[in-house]
Amino acid sequence: MNLAPASLSILASLAFIACGNSKDGGDGDSKPGDNVEVTMDGPSLDWSGAERKNISDIVDGIKFSIDLPAQLKREEKASDGTFPGYVTWNGPNPFLDPTFTAQIATYAPKDLAEAEASALRGTDPREILGKGELAGGGFFVSAAETSKKYINVEVWRTSAATGKVVRFSIGTRSSDAIPDLDKLRLWMEAVVSSFEVQ
């Protein structure tokens, strides 16, 4: 993607504003990642090496847990009755860092084969890089565009309490081929494999 210098400046400014970064540390309630300098050169950090800790949360009344990095900012939107709600986390760079999302799967795949077929849909050609069944039920699929500029890893687990399927996904896009894509994919698969629902 070729962007004029003016466009890059505008995008970088928007990223800075979106992240709420400030030189003075803001209101003193800063969290890890709050003071990361956002640029359009690449992700804010090497996500494939980011440490994770187990967190508990809830989406549309369903409790879940997952291992996530500390650098993320959380956002929640409740269901409006016509579309499921979601909980999402973003890194300091909203353009080039991965996005992590938990949501009720309205049209959940019935099995791994159906999940693979769904993962291959998109405007650009895609390939399956990883897949598997998970202990305790559920499955995951990792798919990337053949250009290596986009990767998405999804997991589906069924809530024993409600019978609903909850999907957790991690996706990231780059203007160039993602460096060390396989290393990043394995890290993403480790994150989704830690996903549990009640």
N, C-alpha and C positions, 0 to 999 in steps of 0.2 A: 504494500500500500504506500503510495507516494503522497505525502502531505506537504503542502507549502509551509514554510517556517511560521507564517502567521497562524495557520490552522493548528500547528503543534503548540504554539503559545496559548491559543484559546483553550485547547483540550487540556493542557497542563494546568491552566488556571482553574478550569472547571473541576478537575480532579482535586486540586488543592482545596477548593471551596467545599466540594462534596465530602471530603474527609474531615473537614473541620480542624485542620492542622493550624497551629500557630507557633511562632518562634518562642513565645514566653511560656509555653506549656498550658495555656488556657486557664481554666478555673481551678486547677490543682487536682482535678479528678481524672487525670490522664490514665490511659490504659496502655498495655504493650501495643506498639504499632502506631500510637497517636502522633508521635513526632518523627515518623519515617518520612523522608523526603520523597515525594511522588514525582516521577519523571515518565516520559514516554519512551525511554530507552528499554524498558523491560519491567518484569514483575518487581514488587517491592522487596522480595527476598527469594531465596531458593526454597520453594515450597516442598520440594522432594526431600529436604532435610529438616523441615520444621517439626519441632517436638509437639506432642499432643497431650491433652489431659482429658479425662472422662468428664463429661458434663451431662446433666439431666435437663430436659425441657419438655414442652408440651405443644402439640399442634392439633387444632380442632378437637380438643378434649382428650387426645391420646398421648399418654406419657411415653417418652423415649429417652434413650441415652446414646451418646456417641463420643468418640475421641476426636477433639478438635484442637487446632492451634490457638494460642492465646491472642494472636495478633488480629483477630477478627472482630468486626462490628456487627451486632445483631439487629435485625429488623423483623417485625411481626405484622401480619395482616390477618385479621379474623375472617372466617367465612362470611360471605354476605348472603348465603342461602342459595345462590345460583352458581357460585364458583368456590372451590375449597380454599380455605385459608392456607397460609404458609408461614414458616419461620425460615429466614435466610440470613446468611453471614457473608460479609465481604471483607477482603483484605484492604490495606491502606490505599492501594491503587485500584480504583473501581473499574478501570479499563483493562488492565493486564493481569490482575490477580484472579485466582479462581473464585467462583461463587459456589456456596454450599447451601442447599435448600432441602427442607423437609416439608412434605405435603401429602395429603390424602390422594391416592391414585384413583381418580374417577374411572379411568379405563385401564385397569391394571392388566398386564399380560398374564395369561393363565399358566404359562410355563416358561422355561428358559428359552426354548426355540422361538416362542412368540416375542419374547423380550429382545432377542437378537435381531429378528426381522424388523422390529420397531426402531432399534438403534441404528440400523443401516439407512433409514429414511433421512433425507435432507437435500438441500439444493446442490451440495457438492458431494462427490463420491466419498464413501466411508468404508472402513474395514473394522472388523472385530479384532481387538487386541487381547482381550481377556474375558473370561466368563467362568461362572461356577455356581454350584449349589452351596448353601451355607448351613453350618451346623444349627440345629434348632428350627430349620425351615427358612425358606427364602432363597433368593439367588441374585447375582449381580452380573452386569455386562459392562465392558469397557469398549468404547468405539472412538475412532479418530478419523478425521478427514484424511484422505490419502496424501494431501499436501502437508500433513503434520501441523497445520496451523490451528487446529481445534481438537480438543479431546473432551469426552464426557464419560463419566463413570456413574452408573445408577445401581441402586439396590432396592429390592422390594421385600418387605416383611409384613406378615399379617398379624394384626392385633388380636390376641386371644380374648381380650375384654370386649371388643366391639365387632370383630369379624371383618373390619375394614383393612384394606391394604395401604400401607404407608410407604411412600417412595422417598429415598434420600438420594440426591444427585450432587455431583461436583463437576463443574465445567469451566474451561478456560480457553480463551482465544488469543492468538498472537498474529501480528502482521507478517511475521516470518515463521519458518518452521520452528516449532518449539524445541529448544536444545534438550538433550537427555530425556526425550519423551518417554522411553521405557522406564527410566528411573522414577519420573513423575507419576506415570501410570501405576507402578507398583505401590507407591506411597498413597495414591488415591484409593486403590483397592484395599489397602490396609485400613484406611479411614472408613470406607463404607462397610467393610467386614466387621467393624466394631459397633455398627448400628443395631440397636435392640429396641423393640417396642413391647408395651404391656397390653 
